[in-house]
């Protein structure tokens, strides 16, 4: 059952995922929503329910410097790892909303 409360947008970019259990890794973003994102971390598999700090460094033209959000691994699938943002504040929600509306970041591989 899906618990999504906003639409997803396929975008291009990389993020840094910092997980206490696996260390920091670079991951490709597949899509993002106000509630989370789907990422591909290659051969690195983060454990289910692991807490992750997501460094949104590829949004710099929209939001300025690196932006960090707390997230949790909620699903693994053939297209990547699903992360759910944890308690984003109003500034984070507004920032994500701007990022989602910015068409320059759209992936040519949008499904």
N, C-alpha and C positions, 0 to 999 in steps of 0.2 A: 504494500500500500504506500503510495506517495504521500508525503507530508509537506510538499512544496507550497510556499505562500507567495511566490513570485515567479515570473517567467525566467527561463534560462536564455543566455545569449552566448553563442559560440564566438570565441575570440582567440587571437594570437597572443602569445607572450609566455614568459617564464616567470616562475616564482621560486623563492627559497622556502623550503619546508624545514623547520627545525623541530625535530622530534627527539626527546630525551632517549628513546630506545634505539633509534637508528642514526642519530646525528643529523647534521644539516645536509640537505640534498637539493639539487636543482630539479625542477619539474616543469613540464610543458602544460599550460592551461588548455583544456578542451572547451569548457564553458564555465560561466559564472552566473550566479543569481544573487539576490539579496540575502539568501539563506545559506549559500555555500558555493562550492565549485568542484568541478571534476578535473583532476590533474593526472598526468602520466609521468611517473617518477622512474620510468625505465625498469631496470632490474631490481630496484629497491622496493620492498613491500613493507609498509608500515603496519603494525598490528591493529586489528579492529579495536576501536574505542581508545586508541592512543591519542594523547593530546599533542597538538602541533601548533607552532607559531608560523603563520603564513606571512612571508615578506612580499608585499605587492610592489616590487620595484619596477615593473614594466608599465605602471600607470603614471610615471613621473610627469608626462606632458599634461595629464589631466589633474593630478593631485599634488604635484610637487615632489618632495622627497619620498623615500621609501615609507610605506605604510604597513603596519603590522596588525594582524588579527589573530585571535585565539580560535582554534578549530579542533574538531575531533573527527577521526576516521570513522565513517559510518557504513561504507560499502566498498567492496572490490568487485570489479567487473572487467569484461574484455576490453573496454575503452579506457580504463584507468581506475583511480581511487577517488571516491566521493568524500568530500570534507564538508562538515556542517559547521558554520560559524557559531561560536558560543557567545551569547550575550553581547552582540555588537551594540555599541552606543549610537546615539542619534547621528553623530558626526560620521561614524563608519557607514551607517545606512545611507546617509546622504551622499557620501563619497562613492559607494558602490552603485547607487542609482545614477550618478553622473557617468561613471565608467560604463555601465550597461547601455546608457543612451549614446555613448560616443562611438560613432560608426567606424572611425579610423582603425579600431582594434578588431574589427570583425575578421573571423577566420575564413579563408577561401574554401575551407573544408567543412563548413557548417553543414550539419546533418539535417 
